[in-house]
Amino acid sequence: MDEYNRFVDWDKMDVTVQSQDAKELTCTEFQELKQLARQGYWSKNHSLRAKAYHKLISNIPCRTVTPDANVYRDIVVKIVGKRNSSSLPLPEFVDNSLVPTYCLNAEGIGAVRKIILCIANQFPDISFCPALPSVIALLLHYSKDEAECFEQVCRILACNDPSKRLIDQTFLAFESSCMTFGDLVNKYCQAAHKLMVAVSEDVLEVYSDWQRWLFGELPMVYVARVFDVFLVEGYKVLYRVALALLKFFHKVRAGQPMESDSIQQDIRAFVRDIAKSVSPERLLEKAFAIRLFSRKEIQLLQMANEKALQQKGITVKQKRQNVHLAVHAENFKSEIVSVKEMRDIWSWIPERFALCQPLLLFTTLEHGCSLSRFYSHSEGHEPTLLLIKTTAKEVCGAYLSTDWSERRRGGNKLSFFGTGECFVFRLQPEVERYEWVIIKHPELATTGSEPENHASPASSTLCSSSVPSDPSDRLSPFLSARHFNLPSKTASMFMAGSSECIIIGGGDGQALYLDADLNHGRTSHCNTFNNQPLCSESFQISVLEVWGFRDTMNG
């Protein structure tokens, strides 16, 4: 075939899709490379793809001392010796069960293990990197020898550009990426997320498989197309493709019984056999049709999740640890929701807080119907969860991202605060989570500061149809201004409180008003999206509870 065929078992490759047309890759501009990668310009010519990979990887900014091909030649004999390469034990930081062959011949399969061992020798700081075997197996297709493949992988691992995230190399980075993926699923794949919640006790455990879908289960021709774009655009591409896989899984399997007793196994099987239902081109088309947050926003969210894990004792040296916590039934008691219902709510909240256990802060049954006591028990806690049961047996609530003490910033005026992570929901008579308008419908967002008329209803603000002049110039309100030290314009107008009332508003036009005596409430519903109302337009409160988030790992 060409000079890059030493490790390839061509009998297993679909050579009919390989074009022998001579092509050259002469462009250097990012936008042009991005377009060519997405179009699959070099995907049907083995030699051209190899040259494209070499060019892209050689341009990765790396640490000054990065192991190269000569280093590999110097150390491989000493490390591997005369042992049979196919039986070499792998380092702890890779998953031994996930060493894909990707149509490699026997020499190539053995080379994967040899290169992994040499990388472990040169990168002692790597503590968890399950994607590494897949990356090596793929790059062997486009390398002249083992040493060249080793050098390319080392450049990817040694990237020192803080804005360019490539491969997770610690359990902290890996786990925070899983949490970030869970947050993105919660926003962009709500139908699939609803299915995960229904069939799994721990959705984060399901989402922790997301890199395995890409670097373990996905067939080689799909992985290569993803890698084409990944080398140009970076880590965000992986999130996009994983979200697309989940969307297709839900579409293809919707209404069908599970094929096994594990949703994880079903998703893995679907990804392995994805060629039966989705082409590589269709997968990428779906992935890039998702209106995902910017790279900077995702990076900030990842940092927040890493910080949450660090606060729970997870370090860069950590190997594996089960941090997927559900609501513990033995320690939970609510007069409004069951353990199952609370677990459903827990699946909706940002992953960094889903690590915590619920802590009852305030209940009208014990503390009385006093708004001042509501504030005194809730302040100092962030975030909080509000639950309401009406005398008509309706159950609704809100996830509130910001400390109620923020209300004092407006003085005696009713001023709004909060972040785009807030949402309202209904559990009875039917379960419904109402997305915040500015996230789900960004064309309705406004970039202005708080309105001068602070007493205007929340729903009128959140159902505004004005369009930002240049939405690309600002960060999404999804991120908290206080957590990330961002400009105040990133804050939303979701929560408001005074001595006279509480206003919680916004999910798809839904707004909730509670009077000072906490006995009576009403809802306002913007008809823009034709959702069912949160609860009755006017209602009497039977029980109201406020829950905080208790860090069980740090006491």
C-alpha positions as CSV (number, residue, x, y, z in Angstrom):
1,M,0.0,0.0,0.0
2,D,2.5,2.7,1.2
3,E,5.3,3.2,3.6
4,Y,2.9,3.4,6.5
5,N,1.7,-0.2,6.4
6,R,4.1,-2.1,8.6
7,F,1.6,-2.7,11.5
8,V,-1.7,-2.9,9.5
9,D,-3.5,-6.1,8.7
10,W,-4.9,-5.1,5.4
11,D,-7.1,-8.2,5.2
12,K,-9.2,-6.7,8.0
13,M,-9.3,-3.2,6.5
14,D,-12.0,-2.0,4.1
15,V,-9.6,-1.1,1.3
16,T,-12.5,-0.2,-1.0
17,V,-12.9,3.1,0.8
18,Q,-9.2,3.9,0.3
19,S,-8.5,6.3,-2.6
20,Q,-5.2,6.2,-4.3
21,D,-5.5,9.7,-5.7
22,A,-2.4,11.8,-5.0
23,K,-3.2,14.5,-2.6
24,E,-1.2,17.0,-0.7
25,L,-1.9,18.9,2.5
26,T,-0.6,22.4,1.9
27,C,-2.8,24.6,4.0
28,T,-1.7,25.9,7.4
29,E,-4.6,28.2,8.4
30,F,-6.7,26.8,11.3
31,Q,-10.1,27.5,9.7
32,E,-9.1,25.7,6.5
33,L,-7.7,22.7,8.4
34,K,-10.8,22.6,10.5
35,Q,-13.0,22.4,7.4
36,L,-10.9,19.8,5.8
37,A,-10.8,17.6,8.9
38,R,-14.6,17.8,9.3
39,Q,-15.1,16.9,5.6
40,G,-12.8,13.9,5.9
41,Y,-10.3,15.3,3.3
42,W,-7.5,12.9,4.3
43,S,-9.7,10.0,5.6
44,K,-9.7,8.0,2.3
45,N,-6.0,8.1,1.7
46,H,-3.8,6.2,4.2
47,S,-0.6,8.0,3.3
48,L,-2.2,11.4,3.3
49,R,-3.7,10.9,6.7
50,A,-0.3,9.8,8.0
51,K,1.2,13.0,6.7
52,A,-1.6,15.1,8.1
53,Y,-1.2,13.5,11.5
54,H,2.6,14.1,11.5
55,K,2.1,17.7,10.5
56,L,-0.6,18.4,13.1
57,I,1.2,16.6,15.9
58,S,4.5,18.2,15.1
59,N,2.8,21.6,15.6
60,I,1.7,20.8,19.2
61,P,3.5,23.0,21.7
62,C,5.4,20.7,24.0
63,R,7.6,20.7,27.1
64,T,11.3,21.5,26.3
65,V,12.4,18.0,27.1
66,T,10.0,15.7,25.4
67,P,11.0,12.1,24.6
68,D,11.6,11.4,21.0
69,A,12.2,8.5,18.7
70,N,15.8,8.2,19.7
71,V,14.8,7.9,23.4
72,Y,12.5,5.0,22.5
73,R,15.3,3.2,20.6
74,D,17.6,3.6,23.7
75,I,15.1,2.3,26.3
76,V,12.9,-0.3,24.6
77,V,15.3,-3.2,24.8
78,K,16.1,-2.4,28.5
79,I,12.4,-2.2,29.4
80,V,11.0,-5.0,27.3
81,G,13.9,-7.3,27.1
82,K,13.3,-10.7,25.4
83,R,9.8,-11.0,26.8
84,N,6.9,-11.9,24.4
85,S,5.4,-8.5,23.7
86,S,1.9,-9.9,23.5
87,S,2.0,-10.9,27.1
88,L,3.6,-7.9,28.6
89,P,1.8,-6.7,31.7
90,L,0.5,-3.2,31.3
91,P,0.9,-0.3,33.9
92,E,-1.8,0.3,36.4
93,F,-2.8,3.6,34.7
94,V,-4.4,1.9,31.7
95,D,-7.4,-0.4,31.6
96,N,-6.0,-3.8,30.7
97,S,-9.3,-4.9,29.2
98,L,-9.4,-2.0,26.7
99,V,-6.5,-2.5,24.4
100,P,-8.1,-2.3,20.9
101,T,-6.5,-4.0,18.0
102,Y,-7.9,-1.7,15.3
103,C,-7.0,-4.0,12.4
104,L,-3.4,-4.2,13.5
105,N,-1.3,-7.2,12.7
106,A,0.5,-9.3,15.3
107,E,3.5,-7.1,15.3
108,G,1.3,-4.0,15.8
109,I,-0.6,-5.5,18.7
110,G,2.6,-6.3,20.4
111,A,4.0,-2.8,19.6
112,V,1.1,-1.2,21.5
113,R,2.1,-2.8,24.8
114,K,5.8,-2.0,24.2
115,I,5.1,1.6,23.6
116,I,2.8,1.9,26.6
117,L,5.6,0.5,28.9
118,C,8.1,2.9,27.5
119,I,5.7,5.8,28.0
120,A,5.2,4.7,31.6
121,N,9.0,4.9,32.0
122,Q,9.2,8.4,30.6
123,F,6.1,9.9,32.1
124,P,6.0,8.9,35.8
125,D,3.4,11.5,36.6
126,I,0.7,9.7,34.6
127,S,-1.6,8.1,37.1
128,F,-4.7,7.3,35.1
129,C,-4.9,7.3,31.3
130,P,-7.4,4.7,29.9
131,A,-7.5,6.3,26.5
132,L,-3.7,5.8,25.8
133,P,-3.9,2.2,24.3
134,S,-6.5,3.4,21.8
135,V,-4.4,6.4,20.8
136,I,-1.3,4.3,20.3
137,A,-3.1,1.6,18.3
138,L,-4.6,4.2,16.0
139,L,-1.3,6.1,15.5
140,L,0.5,2.9,14.7
141,H,-1.5,2.8,11.5
142,Y,0.2,6.0,10.4
143,S,3.7,5.4,11.7
144,K,6.7,4.0,9.9
145,D,8.0,2.3,13.0
146,E,7.4,2.0,16.8
147,A,9.8,4.8,17.6
148,E,8.0,7.3,15.4
149,C,4.6,6.3,17.0
150,F,6.2,6.7,20.4
151,E,7.4,10.2,19.6
152,Q,4.0,11.3,18.3
153,V,2.2,10.0,21.4
154,C,4.8,11.7,23.6
155,R,4.1,15.0,21.9
156,I,0.4,14.7,22.6
157,L,1.1,13.8,26.3
158,A,3.6,16.6,26.7
159,C,1.5,19.4,25.3
160,N,2.1,22.5,27.5
161,D,-0.4,24.8,26.0
162,P,-2.8,25.6,28.9
163,S,-5.6,26.4,26.5
164,K,-5.2,23.1,24.6
165,R,-6.5,20.1,26.5
166,L,-5.8,16.7,24.8
167,I,-5.7,13.5,26.9
168,D,-6.5,13.1,30.5
169,Q,-3.5,11.7,32.4
170,T,-4.7,11.7,36.0
171,F,-7.8,10.3,37.8
172,L,-8.7,13.9,38.9
173,A,-8.7,15.1,35.3
174,F,-10.5,12.0,34.1
175,E,-13.2,12.0,36.8
176,S,-13.8,15.8,36.3
177,S,-14.2,15.2,32.6
178,C,-16.9,12.6,33.4
179,M,-18.7,15.0,35.6
180,T,-18.5,17.7,33.0
181,F,-19.9,15.3,30.4
182,G,-22.7,14.5,32.8
183,D,-23.4,18.3,33.1
184,L,-23.5,18.6,29.3
185,V,-25.8,15.6,28.9
186,N,-28.1,17.2,31.4
187,K,-28.3,20.3,29.2
188,Y,-28.1,18.9,25.7
189,C,-29.5,15.4,25.8
190,Q,-32.5,15.7,28.1
191,A,-34.5,12.8,26.6
192,A,-31.5,10.4,26.9
193,H,-30.8,11.7,30.4
194,K,-34.3,11.0,31.4
195,L,-33.9,7.4,30.2
196,M,-30.6,7.0,32.2
197,V,-32.3,8.3,35.3
198,A,-35.1,5.8,34.9
199,V,-33.0,2.7,34.4
200,S,-29.8,3.5,36.5
201,E,-29.3,4.2,40.1
202,D,-26.1,6.1,39.4
203,V,-26.1,8.1,36.2
204,L,-22.6,9.4,36.8
205,E,-21.4,5.8,36.7
206,V,-23.0,5.5,33.2
207,Y,-21.5,8.8,32.0
208,S,-18.1,7.8,33.4
209,D,-18.1,5.4,30.4
210,W,-18.0,8.2,27.9
211,Q,-14.3,7.9,27.0
212,R,-14.7,4.2,26.7
213,W,-17.3,4.7,24.1
214,L,-14.8,6.7,22.0
215,F,-11.5,4.9,22.9
216,G,-12.6,1.4,23.3
217,E,-15.9,0.5,21.8
218,L,-16.1,2.7,18.7
219,P,-14.9,0.9,15.5
220,M,-11.6,2.0,14.0
221,V,-12.9,3.9,11.0
222,Y,-15.1,6.0,13.3
223,V,-12.3,6.6,15.8
224,A,-10.0,7.8,13.0
225,R,-12.6,10.3,11.7
226,V,-13.0,11.6,15.3
227,F,-9.2,11.8,15.7
228,D,-8.9,13.7,12.5
229,V,-10.9,16.6,13.9
230,F,-9.6,16.1,17.5
231,L,-6.0,16.9,16.4
232,V,-7.3,20.2,14.9
233,E,-9.9,21.3,17.3
234,G,-9.0,19.6,20.6
235,Y,-10.9,18.0,23.5
236,K,-14.3,19.7,22.9
237,V,-14.7,17.4,19.9
238,L,-14.7,14.4,22.2
239,Y,-17.6,15.8,24.2
240,R,-19.5,16.5,21.0
241,V,-19.1,13.0,19.6
242,A,-20.0,11.4,22.9
243,L,-23.2,13.5,23.1
244,A,-24.1,12.5,19.6
245,L,-23.6,8.8,20.4
246,L,-25.9,9.2,23.3
247,K,-28.5,10.9,21.2
248,F,-28.4,8.2,18.6
249,F,-28.5,5.5,21.2
250,H,-31.7,7.0,22.6
251,K,-33.2,7.5,19.1
252,V,-32.5,3.9,18.0
253,R,-33.4,2.2,21.3
254,A,-36.3,4.4,22.4
255,G,-39.3,2.3,23.4
256,Q,-37.3,-1.0,23.0
257,P,-36.6,-3.2,26.0
258,M,-33.1,-3.3,27.3
259,E,-30.9,-6.0,25.8
260,S,-29.1,-6.6,29.1
261,D,-29.6,-5.9,32.7
262,S,-27.2,-2.9,32.5
263,I,-27.7,0.3,30.5
264,Q,-23.9,0.6,30.4
265,Q,-23.6,-2.7,28.6
266,D,-26.4,-1.7,26.2
267,I,-24.7,1.6,25.3
268,R,-21.3,-0.2,24.8
269,A,-22.9,-2.8,22.5
270,F,-24.7,0.0,20.5
271,V,-21.4,1.9,20.0
272,R,-19.6,-1.3,19.0
273,D,-22.2,-2.0,16.4
274,I,-22.9,1.6,15.4
275,A,-22.2,0.8,11.7
276,K,-25.6,-0.9,11.6
277,S,-27.4,2.4,12.2
278,V,-25.1,5.4,11.8
279,S,-22.3,6.3,9.4
280,P,-19.2,8.1,10.4
281,E,-20.3,11.1,8.4
282,R,-23.7,11.2,10.1
283,L,-22.2,10.8,13.5
284,L,-19.9,13.9,13.0
285,E,-22.8,15.8,11.4
286,K,-24.9,15.2,14.5
287,A,-22.0,16.1,16.8
288,F,-21.3,19.5,15.2
289,A,-25.0,20.3,15.0
290,I,-25.1,20.6,18.8
291,R,-24.9,24.2,19.9
292,L,-22.4,23.5,22.6
293,F,-20.9,26.0,25.1
294,S,-17.6,27.7,24.1
295,R,-14.3,26.0,24.8
296,K,-13.6,28.6,27.5
297,E,-16.9,27.9,29.2
298,I,-16.3,24.2,29.2
299,Q,-12.8,24.7,30.6
300,L,-14.2,26.7,33.4
301,L,-16.8,24.1,34.2
302,Q,-14.1,21.4,34.1
303,M,-12.1,23.5,36.6
304,A,-15.1,23.8,38.9
305,N,-15.6,20.0,38.8
306,E,-11.9,19.4,39.5
307,K,-12.0,21.8,42.5
308,A,-15.1,19.9,43.9
309,L,-13.2,16.6,43.6
310,Q,-10.1,18.1,45.2
311,Q,-12.2,19.3,48.1
312,K,-13.2,15.7,48.5
313,G,-9.7,14.4,48.7
314,I,-9.1,13.4,45.1
315,T,-5.6,14.3,44.0
316,V,-3.5,14.1,40.8
317,K,-1.8,11.1,42.3
318,Q,-5.1,9.3,42.9
319,K,-5.6,5.9,41.2
320,R,-9.2,4.8,41.1
321,Q,-11.8,5.7,43.7
322,N,-15.6,5.4,43.7
323,V,-16.9,8.9,44.0
324,H,-20.2,8.3,42.4
325,L,-22.5,8.9,45.3
326,A,-26.3,8.6,45.3
327,V,-28.7,9.8,48.0
328,H,-28.3,7.4,51.0
329,A,-31.7,5.9,51.9
330,E,-30.8,5.3,55.5
331,N,-30.0,8.9,56.3
332,F,-32.7,10.6,54.3
333,K,-36.2,11.6,55.5
334,S,-38.4,14.2,53.9
335,E,-42.1,14.9,54.3
336,I,-42.4,15.9,50.7
337,V,-40.3,13.5,48.5
338,S,-39.3,9.9,48.6
339,V,-35.7,8.7,48.3
340,K,-36.3,7.7,44.7
341,E,-37.7,11.2,43.9
342,M,-34.7,12.9,45.6
343,R,-32.4,10.7,43.6
344,D,-34.1,11.9,40.4
345,I,-33.6,15.5,41.5
346,W,-30.0,14.7,42.3
347,S,-29.5,13.5,38.7
348,W,-30.5,17.0,37.5
349,I,-28.1,19.1,39.5
350,P,-24.5,19.9,38.5
351,E,-22.3,16.9,39.0
352,R,-19.9,18.7,41.3
353,F,-22.7,19.1,43.9
354,A,-24.2,15.6,43.1
355,L,-21.2,14.3,45.0
356,C,-22.7,15.6,48.2
357,Q,-25.5,14.3,50.4
358,P,-28.7,16.3,51.1
359,L,-28.9,18.1,54.4
360,L,-32.2,19.5,55.7
361,L,-31.8,23.2,56.6
362,F,-35.4,24.4,57.0
363,T,-38.9,22.9,57.2
364,T,-42.1,24.7,58.0
365,L,-43.2,21.7,60.1
366,E,-40.3,22.4,62.5
367,H,-39.3,26.0,62.1
368,G,-42.7,27.6,61.3
369,C,-44.0,29.7,58.4
370,S,-41.6,32.6,58.8
371,L,-39.7,34.1,55.9
372,S,-37.1,35.6,58.3
373,R,-36.4,32.1,59.7
374,F,-36.3,30.7,56.1
375,Y,-33.5,33.2,55.4
376,S,-31.6,32.6,58.6
377,H,-31.5,28.9,58.1
378,S,-30.7,29.0,54.4
379,E,-28.1,31.7,54.3
380,G,-24.5,30.6,54.3
381,H,-25.4,27.6,52.2
382,E,-24.8,27.4,48.5
383,P,-26.4,25.8,46.5
384,T,-29.8,25.0,48.1
385,L,-32.8,23.0,47.0
386,L,-36.3,24.2,47.7
387,L,-39.2,21.7,47.9
388,I,-42.9,22.6,48.1
389,K,-45.9,20.4,48.7
390,T,-49.3,22.1,48.2
391,T,-52.6,21.2,49.9
392,A,-53.7,19.8,46.6
393,K,-50.8,17.2,46.8
394,E,-48.8,19.0,44.1
395,V,-45.0,18.8,44.5
396,C,-42.7,21.3,42.9
397,G,-39.4,22.9,43.7
398,A,-36.2,24.7,42.5
399,Y,-32.5,24.2,42.5
400,L,-31.0,27.5,43.6
401,S,-27.3,28.1,42.8
402,T,-26.7,31.2,44.9
403,D,-26.6,32.0,48.6
404,W,-29.8,33.8,49.7
405,S,-27.6,36.4,51.4
406,E,-27.0,37.9,48.0
407,R,-30.4,39.5,48.2
408,R,-29.0,42.1,50.5
409,R,-27.0,43.7,47.7
410,G,-30.1,45.4,46.4
411,G,-30.7,47.1,49.8
412,N,-34.4,47.4,50.4
413,K,-35.3,46.9,46.7
414,L,-36.2,43.5,45.3
415,S,-33.2,42.6,43.1
416,F,-32.5,39.5,41.2
417,F,-29.5,37.2,41.4
418,G,-28.5,33.6,40.7
419,T,-26.9,31.8,37.8
420,G,-28.0,29.9,34.8
421,E,-27.6,26.6,36.6
422,C,-30.8,27.3,38.5
423,F,-33.9,25.5,37.4
424,V,-37.5,24.8,38.6
425,F,-39.2,21.4,38.5
426,R,-42.4,19.5,39.2
427,L,-42.7,16.0,40.7
428,Q,-46.4,15.7,41.2
429,P,-48.7,15.1,39.4
430,E,-46.1,14.5,36.7
431,V,-42.3,14.8,36.6
432,E,-41.1,17.8,34.6
433,R,-37.8,19.8,34.7
434,Y,-38.0,23.3,33.3
435,E,-34.9,24.4,31.6
436,W,-33.8,28.0,32.1
437,V,-34.8,30.1,29.1
438,I,-31.4,31.6,28.4
439,I,-29.8,28.2,28.3
440,K,-32.4,26.4,26.3
441,H,-33.3,29.3,24.1
442,P,-30.2,31.6,23.8
443,E,-31.9,33.8,21.3
444,L,-34.1,35.0,24.1
445,A,-31.3,36.1,26.3
446,T,-30.4,39.7,27.1
447,T,-27.0,41.0,28.0
448,G,-28.1,44.0,29.9
449,S,-27.7,44.6,33.6
450,E,-30.4,44.2,36.1
451,P,-33.6,46.1,35.1
452,E,-34.3,49.4,36.8
453,N,-37.7,48.2,37.8
454,H,-36.6,45.6,40.3
455,A,-40.1,44.6,41.1
456,S,-41.0,43.5,37.6
457,P,-42.1,39.9,37.4
458,A,-39.3,37.3,36.8
459,S,-41.3,35.8,33.9
460,S,-41.4,39.0,31.9
461,T,-37.6,39.3,32.2
462,L,-36.9,35.7,31.2
463,C,-39.4,35.6,28.4
464,S,-38.0,38.7,26.8
465,S,-37.5,38.4,23.0
466,S,-34.7,40.9,22.6
467,V,-31.5,39.4,21.1
468,P,-28.0,40.2,22.3
469,S,-26.0,42.4,20.0
470,D,-23.1,39.9,19.9
471,P,-23.6,36.8,22.0
472,S,-20.1,35.6,21.1
473,D,-18.6,38.4,23.2
474,R,-19.9,37.0,26.5
475,L,-19.9,33.9,28.5
476,S,-23.1,32.0,29.1
477,P,-25.0,32.6,32.3
478,F,-24.6,28.8,32.8
479,L,-21.4,29.7,34.8
480,S,-21.4,31.4,38.1
481,A,-19.9,34.9,38.3
482,R,-18.7,34.4,41.8
483,H,-17.1,30.9,41.4
484,F,-15.1,32.0,38.3
485,N,-14.6,35.7,39.0
486,L,-16.3,36.5,35.8
487,P,-18.0,39.9,34.9
488,S,-21.3,40.5,36.6
489,K,-23.1,40.3,33.3
490,T,-22.8,36.5,33.4
491,A,-25.2,36.5,36.4
492,S,-28.8,35.7,35.6
493,M,-32.0,37.0,37.2
494,F,-33.4,33.8,38.6
495,M,-33.8,34.5,42.3
496,A,-35.1,37.4,44.3
497,G,-36.0,37.9,47.9
498,S,-37.1,40.6,50.3
499,S,-38.9,40.8,53.7
500,E,-42.2,40.6,51.8
501,C,-41.8,37.8,49.3
502,I,-39.6,35.4,47.3
503,I,-39.6,35.2,43.5
504,I,-38.0,32.2,41.8
505,G,-38.4,32.3,38.1
506,G,-37.5,31.4,34.7
507,G,-37.5,27.7,33.7
508,D,-39.2,27.8,30.2
509,G,-41.1,30.9,31.4
510,Q,-42.2,29.4,34.7
511,A,-42.0,31.7,37.8
512,L,-42.8,30.9,41.4
513,Y,-44.0,33.6,43.9
514,L,-44.1,32.9,47.7
515,D,-45.7,35.3,50.2
516,A,-44.0,36.3,53.4
517,D,-46.0,34.0,55.6
518,L,-44.9,30.9,53.5
519,N,-48.5,29.7,53.5
520,H,-49.5,30.9,50.0
521,G,-47.9,31.0,46.6
522,R,-48.7,31.5,43.0
523,T,-47.2,30.7,39.6
524,S,-46.7,32.7,36.5
525,H,-46.4,30.9,33.1
526,C,-45.1,32.5,29.9
527,N,-47.0,30.8,27.1
528,T,-44.0,31.0,24.7
529,F,-43.2,27.3,24.9
530,N,-46.5,25.8,25.7
531,N,-45.3,23.9,28.7
532,Q,-47.6,22.6,31.4
533,P,-47.6,24.9,34.4
534,L,-45.4,24.3,37.4
535,C,-48.4,23.9,39.6
536,S,-51.8,25.6,40.2
537,E,-51.8,29.3,39.5
538,S,-52.6,30.0,43.1
539,F,-51.9,27.4,45.8
540,Q,-51.8,26.9,49.6
541,I,-48.5,25.4,50.9
542,S,-48.8,22.3,53.0
543,V,-45.0,21.8,53.7
544,L,-42.0,23.7,52.5
545,E,-38.4,22.3,52.9
546,V,-35.0,23.8,52.1
547,W,-32.1,21.3,51.6
548,G,-28.4,22.0,51.6
549,F,-25.5,19.9,50.3
550,R,-23.3,18.0,52.8
551,D,-19.8,17.0,51.9
552,T,-19.6,13.4,53.2
553,M,-16.0,12.9,52.4
554,N,-14.7,15.9,54.4
555,G,-17.3,15.5,57.2
